[in-house]
């Protein structure tokens, strides 16, 4: 088991390194292949009013004339150990992890990401709890009552949940439950209260985004759980467990559901990792100041360091979530430990 964990940790580090290389290539190599020069890249750091001589000096100070391998080494070192920026009257220290300075605000990107991370964490984790509990429970009940009215109704709702885009369900829910006075149960979008300040208000402001986001994902989990349970409950070891006189609940939960959890864990790791990197549509629909909305604003303003920072943080969460899922495989499926 220890060997398995070490192997997965090494693989996660390798994946993060590959992601950093790809990210660096997208933001620094691809523009050069498209015809960008060192001066044109440096012009974004010094502003539009800078003279040609000032832009050339900035390009030399920022190292844009160095070989790409040297630039990547400096880029990776900044993430791990911090970096010194010398594009103004003095040298500025950017502590690790350093993703650079915003073109618009001239402030480090990492503190901005830290300010928005609690919003995205609150949204993603809260919605994940709802969609896993609701989706898995609905899928199990549908599998046990195959062909019943409940099964058909649940799968019909699940199909609608998968088909409807989140910006549509989000806007409809806002109209009905936020702006519609007879049915108003929550505050309009754009409000966020930190959990440590007021837990009740924190949940009140996020309940509608949670339900909207969970409705989309719970639908897929219900269909996946139903398919897995139908396959698992027809296995020989399930019949053997029943023949031994085990309680039906124990047969379903311990033997049936546990055997169907592997594909659910796989997709859960991907979904949660992507959401931790920023629930773009949900945060934009509800005007939540999270990483997703931060990324949209950065792209709109062509703020390269912000976009790069969000990309790397999102990649980290995806790799980290999949690492946790790989470790949970060994708990859910003993064959992983034996392998």
Secondary structure, DSSP 8 states (H G I E B T S, - for coil): -HHHHHHHHHHHHHHHHHHHHHHHIIIIIHHHHTT--HHHHHHHHH-TT--HHHHHHHHHHHTTTS-HHHHHHHHHHHHHH-EEE-SSSS-EEE-SS---B-TTT-SBHHHHHHHHHHHHHHHHHHHHHHHHHHHHHHHHHHHHTTTSHHHHHHHHHHHHHHHS-HHHHHHHHHIIIII-GGG--S--TT----TTT-HHHHHHHHHHHHHHHHHHHHHHHHHHHHHHHHHHTTSHHHHHHHHTT--HHHIIIIIIIHHHHHHHHHHHHHHHHHHHT--HHHHHHTT--SHHHHHHHHHHTT-HHHHHHHHHHHHHHHHHHHHHHHHHHHHH-HHHHH-
